Amino acid sequence: MKDSAADAKKVLTYLTQQNRPYSAGDIFSNLHKEVGKTAVVKVLEELAQQGKIREKVYGKQKAYMVCQSDAAEMSEEEMSKMDTETATLQAELSKLETECRSKEAALGGLTSAMTTEEAEKQVEQVTREVKEMEDRLTQIKSGTNHVSPAEKEKICKDYEVMTKSYRKRKRMAMEVVDSILEGYPKSKKQLLEEIGVETDEDSGFKPPTDR
């Protein structure tokens, strides 16, 4: 009982000092979790039943504010204006919560994907392999190094596989870079320089083409 009374006093004191509407979640956070979230909800309901605070419902959200000591100090127009402001704030809060969940989901996807360094290494590896394949293919087509039709077919197929792998890994690397760019204050070129990623153009590498 003592803890409950102390919790009620903290919540009521906070609402009185702030003199503006707050949701249970806001109060829980603003009190720095001194009062448990479940306890905050219970205390608010009890204070509302006791007539010490007012409860307003906006869709799925509830807002609480301390009752004015003198009702005459606030006109109906002022109360209506405050209700409108509260509803606007609740709508903004809901929007921010939705955006926050969306950002958290996007961040989760990024953390589960390969890192920029890993993507860069894979692109470099595939680039080297594609270059080796192109050199071998050039020799075969020039006739300077005779090979059997079966070996030639195998090399061509390997080239196609490596080309597709190169394009896929390059796309994945660029997707990671683009995701970082959403919160990066500088240009894409500056980002690539900062993390040490060398593009095809920088290295003079000509991307493979379909054969």
C-alpha positions in Angstrom: 0.0 0.0 0.0 2.8 2.4 0.9 4.5 1.8 -2.5 1.1 2.4 -4.3 0.6 5.7 -2.4 4.1 6.8 -3.2 3.6 6.0 -6.9 0.4 7.9 -6.9 2.0 10.9 -5.3 4.9 10.9 -7.9 2.5 10.6 -10.8 0.1 13.3 -9.5 3.0 15.6 -8.7 4.4 15.2 -12.1 1.1 15.9 -13.9 0.5 19.0 -11.6 4.0 20.4 -12.3 3.7 19.9 -16.1 0.0 20.9 -16.3 -0.4 19.3 -19.7 -1.8 16.0 -21.1 0.4 12.9 -21.2 -0.1 9.2 -22.0 0.8 6.5 -19.6 3.8 5.6 -21.7 5.0 9.2 -21.7 4.7 9.4 -17.9 6.5 6.1 -17.5 9.4 7.4 -19.7 9.5 10.9 -18.2 9.7 9.6 -14.7 12.7 7.7 -15.8 11.0 4.4 -14.9 10.9 5.2 -11.2 7.4 3.9 -11.3 6.7 0.6 -13.2 4.6 0.9 -16.4 1.9 -1.4 -15.0 1.8 0.7 -11.8 1.6 3.9 -13.8 -1.5 2.7 -15.7 -3.1 1.5 -12.4 -2.4 4.8 -10.6 -3.8 6.9 -13.5 -7.0 4.9 -13.5 -7.4 5.3 -9.7 -6.6 9.0 -9.8 -9.1 9.5 -12.6 -11.8 7.6 -10.6 -11.0 9.9 -7.6 -11.5 12.9 -9.8 -8.0 14.2 -9.3 -7.1 13.9 -12.9 -9.0 13.9 -16.2 -8.9 11.1 -18.7 -9.4 11.7 -22.5 -9.6 8.9 -25.0 -8.4 9.5 -28.6 -8.9 6.3 -30.6 -6.7 3.7 -29.0 -4.8 6.3 -27.0 -5.6 7.7 -23.6 -4.3 11.0 -22.3 -4.3 12.2 -18.7 -4.0 15.7 -17.2 -4.5 17.1 -13.7 -7.9 18.8 -13.0 -7.8 22.5 -12.7 -8.1 23.8 -9.1 -10.5 26.4 -10.4 -12.7 25.4 -13.3 -13.6 29.0 -14.0 -10.1 29.7 -15.0 -10.5 27.7 -18.1 -13.3 28.4 -20.5 -15.0 25.8 -22.7 -13.3 27.3 -25.7 -9.9 26.9 -24.0 -10.7 23.4 -22.9 -11.8 22.5 -26.5 -8.6 24.0 -27.9 -6.5 22.0 -25.4 -8.4 18.8 -26.4 -7.7 19.6 -30.1 -4.0 20.1 -29.3 -3.9 16.9 -27.3 -5.5 15.0 -30.2 -3.0 16.5 -32.6 -0.1 15.5 -30.4 -1.5 12.0 -30.0 -1.8 11.7 -33.8 1.8 12.8 -34.2 2.9 10.3 -31.5 1.2 7.5 -33.4 2.8 8.6 -36.6 6.3 8.7 -35.0 5.8 5.3 -33.4 4.9 3.8 -36.8 7.9 5.5 -38.4 10.1 4.2 -35.5 8.9 0.6 -36.0 9.5 0.9 -39.8 13.1 2.2 -39.2 13.7 -0.6 -36.6 12.6 -3.2 -39.2 14.9 -1.7 -41.8 17.8 -1.6 -39.4 17.1 -5.2 -38.5 17.3 -6.1 -42.2 20.6 -4.3 -42.6 22.2 -5.8 -39.5 21.3 -9.3 -40.8 22.7 -8.6 -44.3 26.4 -8.7 -45.1 28.5 -5.7 -44.0 29.9 -3.2 -46.5 33.4 -4.7 -46.0 32.1 -8.2 -46.7 30.3 -7.0 -49.8 33.4 -5.1 -51.0 35.6 -8.2 -50.6 33.1 -10.3 -52.5 32.9 -7.8 -55.4 36.7 -7.7 -55.6 36.9 -11.4 -55.6 34.3 -11.9 -58.3 35.9 -9.1 -60.4 39.2 -10.9 -60.4 37.6 -14.2 -61.3 35.6 -12.6 -64.2 38.8 -10.9 -65.5 40.6 -14.3 -65.5 37.6 -15.9 -67.3 37.6 -13.1 -69.9 41.4 -13.6 -70.5 40.9 -17.3 -71.1 37.9 -16.7 -73.3 39.8 -14.2 -75.4 42.6 -16.8 -75.9 40.1 -19.4 -76.9 38.4 -17.2 -79.5 41.7 -16.0 -80.9 42.7 -19.6 -81.6 46.1 -19.1 -79.9 45.4 -21.8 -77.5 43.5 -24.8 -78.9 41.0 -26.5 -76.7 38.4 -29.2 -77.1 34.8 -28.2 -77.8 33.8 -29.6 -74.4 36.3 -27.5 -72.6 35.3 -24.4 -74.5 31.7 -25.0 -73.6 32.6 -25.5 -70.0 34.6 -22.2 -69.9 31.8 -20.3 -71.5 29.3 -21.7 -69.0 31.7 -20.8 -66.1 32.0 -17.3 -67.5 28.2 -16.9 -67.6 27.9 -18.1 -64.0 30.7 -15.8 -62.8 29.2 -12.9 -64.7 25.8 -13.4 -63.0 27.5 -13.8 -59.6 29.4 -10.6 -60.2 26.3 -8.6 -61.0 24.4 -10.1 -58.1 27.1 -9.3 -55.5 27.7 -5.9 -56.9 24.0 -5.1 -56.6 24.0 -6.4 -53.0 27.0 -4.2 -52.2 25.4 -1.1 -53.7 22.2 -1.8 -51.8 24.1 -1.8 -48.5 25.8 1.5 -49.6 22.5 3.1 -50.5 21.0 2.1 -47.2 23.9 3.7 -45.3 23.5 6.8 -47.5 20.0 7.4 -46.1 21.5 8.6 -42.8 24.9 9.8 -44.3 25.3 13.6 -44.5 27.8 13.6 -47.4 27.7 12.4 -51.1 27.9 8.8 -52.3 31.3 9.4 -53.7 32.6 10.7 -50.4 31.1 7.7 -48.6 32.7 5.2 -51.0 36.1 7.0 -50.5 35.7 6.9 -46.7 34.9 3.2 -46.4 37.5 2.3 -49.1 35.2 1.0 -51.8 36.6 1.2 -55.3 34.1 1.3 -58.2 34.5 -0.2 -61.6 35.1 3.3 -63.0 37.8 4.0 -60.4 39.7 0.8 -61.1 39.3 1.0 -64.9 37.5 -2.3 -64.8 35.0 -2.9 -67.6 31.9 -4.8 -66.4 31.4 -8.1 -68.2 28.8 -8.3 -71.0 26.6 -11.1 -72.2 28.3 -13.4 -74.6 
